[in-house]
């Protein structure tokens, strides 16, 4: 995609996925309040500010209002998902001053689903794909995540189980299996009425990296998106994933940084 097309796609992404966000479960809600769009949920659900339209005069007050809202709900943490083209230019500094801590930056990337669906990809020797449809499959995905990323992710587990129970048509989850052993896992989330399907996960355990499994899982999900008429795949790419995705044809829309506020950190 050339620069003009990327800018048009980014504007559509902001309108549909950020400003026009949909809740990720029946127990969550999305609301536009003031000059932000936020996602709130109970229990292990995701709490975040997804979009904002701020300037130098409104930013600090809006940040304080969102901290007060989520703290008042008893949330142990919430995320302000900042994009490098969001205003004002010093919004990240203002978030840090309010007690937020930035996590590693990710690159917002997008690719055309129909092109990616035609990638000539074959499973590496010894690898088969298993579609995840139940709790047993989700538990195998969590096993992979722990091996690939070194962390437990109970919130993602609950989210996947909720999606498979209540909105199975909006999620496609898959495992790469070496015999009976899961070695990689990924999912794609699709929201009705949007032009973007989000690719998440894709982690592979260390001993199976570098064999084309990540590429295989991208192509698998692209075929599903293309069959459903979804034009774009979107990824928040790590530094490890970005070069692979660029080789596959993904373009860069921007950089996003999760700024995390925690109850303990905010109080401090």
Backbone as CSV, one residue per row, in Angstrom:
resi,resn,N_x,N_y,N_z,CA_x,CA_y,CA_z,C_x,C_y,C_z
1,UNK,0.845,-1.188,0.000,0.000,0.000,0.000,0.885,1.244,0.000
2,UNK,0.502,2.246,-0.801,1.257,3.487,-0.775,0.774,4.351,0.395
3,UNK,1.437,5.484,0.587,1.156,6.314,1.756,-0.287,6.801,1.771
4,UNK,-0.809,7.226,0.622,-2.185,7.721,0.573,-3.173,6.641,1.001
5,UNK,-2.966,5.418,0.519,-3.874,4.336,0.897,-3.753,4.009,2.372
6,UNK,-2.521,3.994,2.886,-2.334,3.694,4.304,-3.040,4.729,5.180
7,UNK,-2.979,5.989,4.797,-3.651,7.028,5.583,-5.164,6.854,5.544
8,UNK,-5.703,6.476,4.393,-7.144,6.229,4.294,-7.545,5.020,5.136
9,UNK,-6.739,3.978,5.090,-7.034,2.782,5.886,-6.949,3.111,7.372
10,UNK,-5.966,3.915,7.755,-5.838,4.298,9.163,-7.050,5.092,9.635
11,UNK,-7.531,6.002,8.819,-8.715,6.775,9.193,-9.915,5.855,9.368
12,UNK,-10.043,4.858,8.490,-11.150,3.904,8.623,-10.986,3.051,9.876
13,UNK,-9.754,2.661,10.156,-9.486,1.878,11.372,-9.873,2.674,12.619
14,UNK,-9.457,3.927,12.670,-9.787,4.753,13.823,-11.299,4.895,13.983
15,UNK,-12.002,5.088,12.870,-13.448,5.293,12.929,-14.189,4.028,13.339
16,UNK,-13.768,2.875,12.820,-14.516,1.646,13.056,-14.067,0.879,14.292
17,UNK,-12.764,0.805,14.502,-12.234,-0.065,15.560,-12.004,0.690,16.861
18,UNK,-11.632,1.965,16.761,-11.338,2.743,17.966,-12.543,3.593,18.385
19,UNK,-12.853,4.605,17.603,-13.967,5.473,17.972,-15.296,4.714,17.928
20,UNK,-15.449,3.822,16.983,-16.676,3.035,16.870,-16.555,1.656,17.484
21,UNK,-15.744,1.519,18.528,-15.462,0.215,19.121,-16.725,-0.493,19.597
22,UNK,-16.662,-1.823,19.583,-17.715,-2.671,20.130,-17.161,-3.414,21.334
23,UNK,-18.025,-3.724,22.284,-17.579,-4.451,23.469,-17.135,-5.847,23.088
24,UNK,-16.186,-6.392,23.853,-15.659,-7.707,23.513,-16.383,-8.844,24.212
25,UNK,-17.437,-8.543,24.979,-18.248,-9.576,25.610,-19.584,-8.984,26.013
26,UNK,-20.521,-9.869,26.330,-21.847,-9.405,26.749,-21.792,-8.696,28.097
27,UNK,-20.759,-8.977,28.881,-20.637,-8.379,30.208,-19.899,-7.045,30.192
28,UNK,-19.410,-6.650,29.039,-18.638,-5.407,28.922,-19.479,-4.341,28.227
29,UNK,-19.015,-3.106,28.332,-19.705,-2.016,27.649,-18.702,-1.021,27.093
30,UNK,-19.090,-0.410,25.987,-18.305,0.658,25.386,-19.137,1.924,25.436
31,UNK,-18.523,3.013,25.863,-19.259,4.275,25.919,-18.339,5.425,25.546
32,UNK,-18.937,6.405,24.896,-18.226,7.637,24.601,-18.625,8.662,25.645
33,UNK,-17.630,9.123,26.376,-17.866,10.083,27.446,-16.897,11.242,27.247
34,UNK,-17.438,12.434,27.115,-16.564,13.562,26.856,-15.825,13.358,25.552
35,UNK,-14.527,13.345,25.623,-13.715,13.251,24.406,-12.915,11.958,24.341
36,UNK,-13.439,10.919,24.999,-12.804,9.606,24.934,-13.853,8.530,24.679
37,UNK,-13.382,7.394,24.178,-14.184,6.169,24.104,-13.497,5.150,24.988
38,UNK,-14.269,4.571,25.901,-13.673,3.625,26.849,-14.439,2.304,26.845
39,UNK,-13.722,1.255,27.239,-14.252,-0.103,27.345,-14.134,-0.511,28.799
40,UNK,-15.240,-0.928,29.395,-15.209,-1.322,30.806,-15.883,-2.672,30.979
41,UNK,-15.373,-3.438,31.929,-15.895,-4.780,32.173,-15.661,-5.137,33.630
42,UNK,-16.405,-6.121,34.095,-16.254,-6.592,35.470,-15.308,-7.783,35.503
43,UNK,-14.934,-8.211,36.707,-14.111,-9.399,36.873,-12.768,-9.270,36.184
44,UNK,-12.447,-10.284,35.366,-11.172,-10.303,34.652,-11.244,-9.579,33.315
45,UNK,-12.360,-8.911,33.045,-12.541,-8.251,31.756,-11.582,-7.103,31.534
46,UNK,-11.500,-6.680,30.280,-10.553,-5.660,29.847,-11.127,-4.276,30.084
47,UNK,-10.350,-3.413,30.727,-10.718,-2.021,30.968,-9.702,-1.128,30.273
48,UNK,-10.203,-0.202,29.437,-9.256,0.567,28.616,-9.903,1.822,28.055
49,UNK,-9.066,2.793,27.767,-9.424,3.926,26.921,-8.910,3.591,25.529
50,UNK,-9.823,3.566,24.555,-9.501,3.100,23.212,-9.226,4.228,22.221
51,UNK,-9.847,5.378,22.449,-9.759,6.484,21.493,-9.920,7.775,22.258
52,UNK,-9.259,8.807,21.797,-9.429,10.116,22.415,-9.243,11.199,21.374
53,UNK,-9.824,12.349,21.647,-9.684,13.527,20.790,-9.385,14.700,21.715
54,UNK,-8.122,14.802,22.126,-7.741,15.744,23.172,-6.790,16.806,22.630
55,UNK,-6.725,17.899,23.360,-5.752,18.946,23.063,-5.088,19.365,24.365
56,UNK,-4.223,20.365,24.292,-3.472,20.787,25.479,-4.389,21.250,26.612
57,UNK,-5.513,21.822,26.264,-6.406,22.341,27.293,-7.258,21.259,27.938
58,UNK,-7.614,20.224,27.182,-8.541,19.217,27.709,-7.869,17.960,28.244
59,UNK,-6.607,17.717,27.894,-5.992,16.417,28.158,-5.915,16.068,29.639
60,UNK,-5.372,16.943,30.470,-5.167,16.594,31.880,-6.492,16.326,32.594
61,UNK,-7.498,17.123,32.317,-8.792,16.926,32.957,-9.419,15.613,32.514
62,UNK,-9.266,15.262,31.244,-9.848,14.018,30.746,-9.124,12.812,31.316
63,UNK,-7.804,12.912,31.434,-7.046,11.820,32.058,-7.518,11.619,33.494
64,UNK,-7.647,12.707,34.233,-8.089,12.612,35.627,-9.487,12.027,35.712
65,UNK,-10.365,12.378,34.773,-11.728,11.863,34.795,-11.755,10.356,34.572
66,UNK,-10.894,9.856,33.678,-10.882,8.412,33.429,-10.254,7.645,34.586
67,UNK,-9.223,8.217,35.194,-8.660,7.590,36.391,-9.720,7.506,37.489
68,UNK,-10.459,8.586,37.692,-11.498,8.595,38.713,-12.581,7.564,38.404
69,UNK,-12.946,7.434,37.132,-13.990,6.480,36.755,-13.562,5.046,37.055
70,UNK,-12.397,4.648,36.549,-11.985,3.256,36.721,-11.607,2.959,38.172
71,UNK,-10.968,3.905,38.850,-10.661,3.700,40.269,-11.944,3.590,41.074
72,UNK,-12.941,4.390,40.718,-14.211,4.345,41.428,-14.946,3.035,41.256
73,UNK,-14.677,2.328,40.154,-15.284,1.015,39.931,-14.500,-0.095,40.619
74,UNK,-13.391,0.275,41.250,-12.577,-0.732,41.915,-11.694,-1.532,40.983
75,UNK,-11.427,-0.999,39.773,-10.573,-1.714,38.829,-9.135,-1.741,39.340
76,UNK,-8.509,-2.902,39.383,-7.108,-2.939,39.815,-6.168,-2.291,38.802
77,UNK,-6.588,-2.269,37.517,-5.771,-1.642,36.487,-6.626,-1.321,35.279
78,UNK,-6.163,-0.371,34.483,-6.752,-0.164,33.162,-5.690,0.385,32.227
79,UNK,-5.972,0.277,30.951,-5.008,0.629,29.904,-5.486,1.856,29.146
80,UNK,-4.572,2.755,28.876,-4.835,3.841,27.931,-4.039,3.505,26.682
81,UNK,-4.742,3.151,25.609,-4.070,2.687,24.403,-3.724,3.898,23.540
82,UNK,-2.478,4.317,23.634,-2.013,5.541,22.974,-1.386,5.216,21.620
83,UNK,-1.774,5.975,20.605,-1.188,5.852,19.274,-0.324,7.081,19.014
84,UNK,0.735,6.899,18.238,1.710,7.986,18.099,1.172,9.194,17.344
85,UNK,0.028,9.060,16.710,-0.580,10.197,16.020,-1.715,10.827,16.829
86,UNK,-1.953,10.343,18.051,-2.958,10.942,18.931,-2.453,12.278,19.466
87,UNK,-3.375,13.206,19.675,-3.009,14.483,20.265,-3.422,14.560,21.720
88,UNK,-2.821,15.501,22.462,-1.727,16.379,22.023,-0.403,15.620,21.920
89,UNK,0.604,16.264,21.381,1.877,15.592,21.117,2.534,15.059,22.381
90,UNK,2.252,15.682,23.529,2.872,15.237,24.779,1.921,14.402,25.629
91,UNK,0.942,13.728,24.990,-0.030,12.958,25.765,0.637,11.855,26.578
92,UNK,1.663,11.227,26.032,2.369,10.193,26.776,2.994,10.737,28.051
93,UNK,3.595,11.908,27.970,4.199,12.526,29.151,3.125,12.860,30.190
94,UNK,1.979,13.307,29.720,0.895,13.625,30.647,0.371,12.364,31.328
95,UNK,0.300,11.269,30.594,-0.135,10.008,31.193,0.865,9.542,32.257
96,UNK,2.147,9.638,31.954,3.153,9.250,32.949,3.042,10.126,34.201
97,UNK,2.799,11.402,34.022,2.656,12.299,35.172,1.451,11.938,36.025
98,UNK,0.452,11.287,35.396,-0.752,10.889,36.125,-0.634,9.489,36.721
99,UNK,0.541,8.883,36.625,0.757,7.586,37.259,0.721,6.397,36.324
100,UNK,0.572,6.623,35.032,0.577,5.522,34.067,2.008,5.087,33.765
101,UNK,2.159,3.795,33.473,3.472,3.239,33.143,3.402,2.650,31.738
102,UNK,4.274,3.086,30.823,4.226,2.556,29.456,4.795,1.148,29.375
103,UNK,4.136,0.314,28.601,4.645,-1.008,28.280,5.348,-0.937,26.920
104,UNK,5.996,-2.001,26.475,6.713,-1.944,25.193,5.811,-1.535,24.038
105,UNK,6.360,-0.701,23.162,5.610,-0.232,21.999,5.378,-1.382,21.021
106,UNK,4.260,-1.286,20.298,3.932,-2.234,19.247,3.627,-1.452,17.966
107,UNK,3.838,-2.082,16.830,3.584,-1.437,15.553,2.203,-1.835,15.040
108,UNK,1.364,-0.850,14.774,0.044,-1.097,14.209,0.215,-1.366,12.717
109,UNK,-0.126,-2.582,12.282,0.093,-3.002,10.905,-1.201,-3.530,10.304
110,UNK,-1.313,-3.411,8.988,-2.517,-3.885,8.307,-2.119,-4.510,6.973
111,UNK,-2.858,-5.554,6.614,-2.641,-6.215,5.330,-3.968,-6.558,4.685
112,UNK,-3.948,-6.765,3.378,-5.162,-7.127,2.653,-5.430,-8.620,2.802
113,UNK,-6.600,-8.961,3.308,-6.912,-10.363,3.592,-6.889,-11.218,2.333
114,UNK,-7.430,-10.705,1.211,-7.495,-11.536,0.015,-6.107,-11.874,-0.517
115,UNK,-5.157,-10.942,-0.409,-3.793,-11.223,-0.863,-3.103,-12.215,0.070
116,UNK,-3.269,-12.017,1.369,-2.621,-12.902,2.331,-3.208,-14.304,2.288
117,UNK,-4.483,-14.406,1.912,-5.123,-15.720,1.811,-4.513,-16.562,0.699
118,UNK,-3.847,-15.914,-0.266,-3.266,-16.640,-1.398,-1.794,-16.986,-1.181
119,UNK,-1.285,-16.731,0.011,0.114,-17.066,0.280,0.343,-18.568,0.091
120,UNK,1.410,-18.938,-0.632,1.709,-20.372,-0.824,2.397,-20.938,0.414
121,UNK,1.604,-21.334,1.383,2.155,-21.778,2.663,1.746,-23.227,2.917
122,UNK,2.724,-24.040,3.250,2.474,-25.427,3.656,2.953,-25.608,5.089
123,UNK,2.274,-26.441,5.876,2.733,-26.675,7.254,4.137,-27.254,7.271
124,UNK,4.977,-26.794,8.189,6.296,-27.419,8.349,6.139,-28.907,8.662
125,UNK,7.158,-29.666,8.359,7.105,-31.109,8.592,6.798,-31.395,10.069
126,UNK,5.826,-32.247,10.295,5.461,-32.643,11.647,4.403,-31.772,12.289
127,UNK,3.936,-30.732,11.585,2.977,-29.785,12.158,1.602,-29.959,11.507
128,UNK,0.572,-30.004,12.325,-0.811,-29.980,11.857,-1.542,-28.869,12.594
129,UNK,-2.635,-28.385,12.009,-3.440,-27.348,12.634,-4.670,-27.966,13.298
130,UNK,-5.004,-27.434,14.463,-6.194,-27.875,15.199,-7.036,-26.658,15.536
131,UNK,-8.253,-26.628,15.048,-9.170,-25.534,15.345,-9.649,-25.660,16.787
132,UNK,-9.673,-24.544,17.501,-10.076,-24.533,18.912,-11.561,-24.196,19.000
133,UNK,-12.322,-25.089,19.644,-13.764,-24.889,19.780,-14.272,-25.091,21.200
134,UNK,-13.382,-25.484,22.127,-13.859,-25.824,23.460,-12.810,-25.481,24.517
135,UNK,-13.171,-25.739,25.770,-12.290,-25.387,26.886,-10.972,-26.155,26.835
136,UNK,-11.008,-27.399,26.370,-9.766,-28.175,26.290,-8.790,-27.514,25.319
137,UNK,-9.302,-27.029,24.199,-8.444,-26.333,23.248,-7.916,-25.033,23.805
138,UNK,-8.753,-24.300,24.544,-8.311,-23.049,25.159,-7.186,-23.321,26.150
139,UNK,-7.311,-24.386,26.925,-6.254,-24.713,27.882,-4.933,-25.029,27.173
140,UNK,-5.006,-25.666,26.014,-3.786,-25.901,25.240,-3.198,-24.586,24.733
141,UNK,-4.066,-23.644,24.353,-3.571,-22.331,23.949,-2.851,-21.645,25.096
142,UNK,-3.396,-21.747,26.301,-2.758,-21.126,27.455,-1.420,-21.799,27.774
143,UNK,-1.338,-23.092,27.519,-0.063,-23.801,27.697,0.990,-23.245,26.749
144,UNK,0.583,-22.991,25.505,1.508,-22.407,24.533,1.913,-21.001,24.953
145,UNK,0.937,-20.171,25.357,1.251,-18.803,25.759,2.268,-18.786,26.900
146,UNK,2.096,-19.675,27.864,3.038,-19.724,28.985,4.439,-20.097,28.497
147,UNK,4.514,-21.038,27.553,5.817,-21.443,27.035,6.442,-20.407,26.122
148,UNK,5.598,-19.688,25.356,6.121,-18.725,24.385,6.461,-17.385,25.009
149,UNK,5.603,-16.931,25.950,5.758,-15.592,26.514,6.224,-15.588,27.966
150,UNK,6.195,-16.739,28.610,6.668,-16.833,29.984,5.726,-16.252,31.016
151,UNK,4.454,-16.070,30.649,3.487,-15.500,31.590,2.173,-16.267,31.521
152,UNK,1.467,-16.285,32.626,0.105,-16.809,32.649,-0.853,-15.696,32.231
153,UNK,-1.910,-16.036,31.521,-2.839,-15.028,31.014,-4.286,-15.424,31.314
154,UNK,-4.671,-15.354,32.588,-6.035,-15.764,32.936,-7.112,-14.910,32.287
155,UNK,-6.833,-13.610,32.064,-7.851,-12.773,31.440,-8.128,-13.230,30.016
156,UNK,-7.081,-13.581,29.273,-7.278,-14.046,27.908,-8.027,-15.370,27.902
157,UNK,-7.714,-16.244,28.853,-8.427,-17.526,28.924,-9.923,-17.294,29.105
158,UNK,-10.294,-16.429,30.049,-11.713,-16.159,30.282,-12.353,-15.504,29.066
159,UNK,-11.627,-14.630,28.413,-12.148,-13.969,27.215,-12.425,-14.987,26.107
160,UNK,-11.488,-15.906,25.884,-11.675,-16.910,24.847,-12.855,-17.823,25.162
161,UNK,-12.969,-18.248,26.398,-14.084,-19.109,26.778,-15.416,-18.397,26.582
162,UNK,-15.458,-17.122,26.963,-16.684,-16.343,26.783,-17.034,-16.222,25.301
163,UNK,-16.045,-15.940,24.460,-16.293,-15.813,23.030,-16.803,-17.125,22.429
164,UNK,-16.190,-18.232,22.793,-16.599,-19.517,22.233,-18.006,-19.905,22.694
165,UNK,-18.366,-19.507,23.907,-19.714,-19.812,24.412,-20.768,-18.932,23.772
166,UNK,-20.490,-17.641,23.683,-21.538,-16.673,23.362,-21.458,-16.069,21.964
167,UNK,-20.269,-15.992,21.379,-20.122,-15.390,20.057,-19.114,-16.174,19.216
168,UNK,-19.342,-17.466,19.031,-18.336,-18.272,18.317,-18.103,-17.821,16.893
169,UNK,-19.086,-17.128,16.302,-18.929,-16.661,14.928,-17.958,-15.495,14.823
170,UNK,-17.612,-14.887,15.953,-16.734,-13.704,15.940,-15.292,-14.022,16.278
171,UNK,-14.963,-15.293,16.434,-13.593,-15.656,16.799,-13.169,-16.896,16.026
172,UNK,-11.907,-16.917,15.643,-11.302,-18.094,15.023,-9.990,-18.347,15.748
173,UNK,-9.937,-19.434,16.499,-8.744,-19.773,17.274,-8.155,-21.075,16.741
174,UNK,-6.824,-21.150,16.740,-6.175,-22.300,16.115,-4.883,-22.630,16.856
175,UNK,-4.554,-23.891,16.870,-3.313,-24.390,17.440,-2.466,-25.040,16.353
176,UNK,-1.162,-24.888,16.453,-0.230,-25.686,15.664,0.263,-26.808,16.561
177,UNK,0.069,-28.044,16.110,0.380,-29.204,16.934,1.542,-29.991,16.330
178,UNK,2.476,-30.390,17.193,3.513,-31.341,16.815,3.131,-32.662,17.469
179,UNK,2.429,-33.493,16.734,1.829,-34.673,17.337,0.736,-34.248,18.292
180,UNK,0.863,-34.641,19.557,-0.115,-34.254,20.576,0.330,-33.032,21.375
181,UNK,1.432,-32.408,20.969,1.981,-31.294,21.726,1.679,-29.962,21.033
182,UNK,1.040,-29.026,21.727,0.814,-27.713,21.122,2.098,-26.893,21.132
183,UNK,2.453,-26.306,19.982,3.702,-25.551,19.903,3.486,-24.096,19.498
184,UNK,2.292,-23.760,19.013,1.979,-22.379,18.672,0.466,-22.210,18.729
185,UNK,0.029,-20.975,18.988,-1.407,-20.709,19.107,-1.697,-19.293,18.655
186,UNK,-2.847,-19.108,18.057,-3.229,-17.787,17.565,-4.743,-17.700,17.489
187,UNK,-5.224,-16.460,17.428,-6.665,-16.259,17.266,-6.907,-15.041,16.378
188,UNK,-8.103,-14.970,15.850,-8.542,-13.812,15.074,-9.912,-13.412,15.605
189,UNK,-10.073,-12.099,15.870,-11.340,-11.590,16.371,-11.967,-10.705,15.303
190,UNK,-13.245,-10.940,15.057,-13.981,-10.246,14.003,-15.223,-9.613,14.615
191,UNK,-15.386,-8.314,14.425,-16.554,-7.622,14.957,-17.492,-7.296,13.807
192,UNK,-18.779,-7.561,13.978,-19.738,-7.324,12.888,-19.697,-5.881,12.395
193,UNK,-19.750,-5.737,11.074,-19.847,-4.414,10.481,-18.545,-3.668,10.339
194,UNK,-17.421,-4.273,10.703,-16.131,-3.593,10.563,-15.318,-4.245,9.451
195,UNK,-14.409,-3.462,8.885,-13.594,-3.929,7.770,-12.296,-4.586,8.233
196,UNK,-12.118,-4.743,9.539,-10.852,-5.229,10.084,-11.072,-6.451,10.965
197,UNK,-10.251,-7.461,10.737,-10.172,-8.603,11.647,-8.842,-8.499,12.381
198,UNK,-8.876,-8.622,13.706,-7.669,-8.479,14.503,-6.965,-9.806,14.714
199,UNK,-5.673,-9.839,14.431,-4.855,-11.027,14.680,-4.158,-10.883,16.022
200,UNK,-4.294,-11.906,16.865,-3.727,-11.872,18.208,-3.020,-13.182,18.490
201,UNK,-2.080,-13.139,19.426,-1.337,-14.343,19.770,-0.249,-14.597,18.739
202,UNK,-0.208,-15.810,18.242,0.838,-16.168,17.287,2.129,-16.582,17.948
203,UNK,2.118,-16.715,19.277,3.336,-17.113,19.981,3.698,-18.567,19.712
204,UNK,4.988,-18.810,19.531,5.499,-20.156,19.281,6.548,-20.484,20.332
205,UNK,6.520,-21.695,20.850,7.508,-22.085,21.856,8.900,-22.046,21.225
206,UNK,9.932,-21.730,22.026,11.256,-21.436,21.446,11.811,-22.487,20.510
207,UNK,11.665,-23.765,20.838,12.307,-24.799,20.025,11.668,-24.988,18.648
208,UNK,10.514,-24.356,18.415,9.850,-24.483,17.118,9.856,-23.173,16.325
209,UNK,10.563,-22.184,16.801,10.603,-20.912,16.079,11.503,-21.008,14.845
210,UNK,11.253,-20.119,13.901,12.068,-20.069,12.699,11.750,-21.125,11.666
211,UNK,10.591,-21.786,11.779,10.241,-22.848,10.831,9.015,-22.504,9.980
212,UNK,8.522,-21.283,10.105,7.400,-20.871,9.267,6.039,-21.055,9.878
213,UNK,5.965,-21.359,11.179,4.662,-21.585,11.800,3.873,-20.286,11.915
214,UNK,4.544,-19.203,12.275,3.845,-17.913,12.391,3.215,-17.540,11.053
215,UNK,3.971,-17.668,9.984,3.473,-17.388,8.630,2.274,-18.281,8.311
216,UNK,2.357,-19.549,8.679,1.263,-20.493,8.453,-0.015,-20.038,9.143
217,UNK,0.092,-19.595,10.389,-1.089,-19.185,11.138,-1.673,-17.885,10.603
218,UNK,-0.832,-16.982,10.099,-1.344,-15.771,9.451,-2.155,-16.145,8.215
219,UNK,-1.617,-17.009,7.376,-2.307,-17.395,6.145,-3.610,-18.128,6.444
220,UNK,-3.604,-18.970,7.454,-4.818,-19.694,7.846,-5.933,-18.727,8.220
221,UNK,-5.606,-17.739,9.030,-6.628,-16.786,9.456,-7.036,-15.858,8.320
222,UNK,-6.095,-15.534,7.434,-6.426,-14.688,6.286,-7.459,-15.359,5.395
223,UNK,-7.341,-16.665,5.219,-8.317,-17.369,4.387,-9.715,-17.281,4.993
224,UNK,-9.801,-17.389,6.305,-11.105,-17.287,6.967,-11.685,-15.887,6.772
225,UNK,-10.845,-14.857,6.985,-11.313,-13.482,6.818,-11.758,-13.223,5.382
226,UNK,-10.974,-13.674,4.419,-11.320,-13.451,3.017,-12.633,-14.136,2.657
227,UNK,-12.855,-15.336,3.159,-14.103,-16.046,2.894,-15.307,-15.299,3.457
228,UNK,-15.095,-14.537,4.514,-16.185,-13.778,5.125,-16.308,-12.369,4.547
229,UNK,-15.457,-12.041,3.599,-15.532,-10.732,2.979,-14.939,-9.610,3.793
230,UNK,-14.078,-9.934,4.755,-13.411,-8.917,5.564,-12.155,-8.473,4.812
231,UNK,-12.026,-7.199,4.468,-10.924,-6.797,3.583,-9.552,-6.701,4.238
232,UNK,-9.480,-6.413,5.550,-8.174,-6.123,6.156,-7.919,-6.971,7.401
233,UNK,-6.653,-7.318,7.568,-6.166,-7.918,8.800,-5.329,-6.887,9.534
234,UNK,-5.524,-6.780,10.838,-4.804,-5.789,11.658,-4.030,-6.520,12.745
235,UNK,-2.819,-6.049,12.998,-1.952,-6.648,14.018,-1.283,-5.546,14.824
236,UNK,-1.247,-5.704,16.147,-0.353,-4.913,16.990,0.931,-5.730,17.121
237,UNK,1.911,-5.433,16.298,3.055,-6.321,16.120,4.186,-6.006,17.083
238,UNK,4.761,-7.060,17.638,5.985,-6.918,18.423,7.165,-6.706,17.493
239,UNK,8.307,-6.366,18.073,9.511,-6.192,17.261,9.906,-7.486,16.556
240,UNK,9.585,-8.639,17.157,9.894,-9.916,16.525,8.976,-10.190,15.343
241,UNK,7.698,-9.805,15.478,6.718,-10.111,14.432,6.768,-9.133,13.269
242,UNK,7.147,-7.887,13.539,7.071,-6.862,12.487,7.809,-7.244,11.208
243,UNK,9.068,-7.682,11.257,9.753,-7.979,9.991,9.101,-9.123,9.218
244,UNK,8.545,-10.091,9.924,7.847,-11.192,9.239,6.627,-10.651,8.513
245,UNK,5.860,-9.813,9.210,4.647,-9.264,8.616,4.963,-8.339,7.442
246,UNK,6.033,-7.574,7.545,6.412,-6.715,6.422,6.761,-7.549,5.191
247,UNK,7.443,-8.676,5.401,7.771,-9.545,4.270,6.510,-10.145,3.647
248,UNK,5.477,-10.329,4.445,4.225,-10.881,3.936,3.368,-9.839,3.231
249,UNK,3.706,-8.552,3.387,2.972,-7.509,2.696,2.188,-6.564,3.574
250,UNK,2.326,-6.671,4.882,1.647,-5.748,5.785,2.302,-4.371,5.715
251,UNK,1.483,-3.322,5.864,1.976,-1.959,5.939,1.823,-1.396,7.332
252,UNK,2.566,-0.349,7.625,2.578,0.270,8.951,1.613,1.450,8.987
253,UNK,0.693,1.418,9.972,-0.226,2.535,10.191,0.247,3.466,11.296
254,UNK,1.067,2.967,12.201,1.533,3.783,13.319,2.137,2.917,14.395
255,UNK,2.396,3.527,15.525,2.945,2.822,16.687,2.003,3.040,17.853
256,UNK,1.737,1.978,18.598,0.848,2.078,19.745,1.579,1.627,21.012
257,UNK,1.337,2.334,22.092,1.949,2.020,23.386,0.836,1.850,24.417
258,UNK,0.773,0.709,25.097,-0.190,0.555,26.182,0.338,1.264,27.435
259,UNK,-0.359,2.274,27.872,-0.028,2.935,29.132,-0.935,2.350,30.212
260,UNK,-0.310,1.755,31.244,-1.069,1.030,32.254,-1.156,1.859,33.548
261,UNK,-2.372,1.952,34.056,-2.601,2.550,35.373,-3.009,1.430,36.311
262,UNK,-2.358,1.333,37.452,-2.727,0.346,38.447,-3.144,1.052,39.727
263,UNK,-4.024,0.421,40.484,-4.497,1.026,41.712,-3.343,1.310,42.665
264,UNK,-2.407,0.363,42.757,-1.262,0.545,43.651,-0.382,1.677,43.146
265,UNK,-0.113,1.708,41.843,0.742,2.744,41.306,0.100,4.109,41.359
266,UNK,-1.211,4.163,41.109,-1.913,5.428,41.176,-1.939,6.018,42.570
267,UNK,-2.119,5.127,43.551,-2.131,5.592,44.937,-0.754,6.112,45.347
268,UNK,0.272,5.430,44.844,1.639,5.865,45.180,1.929,7.228,44.571
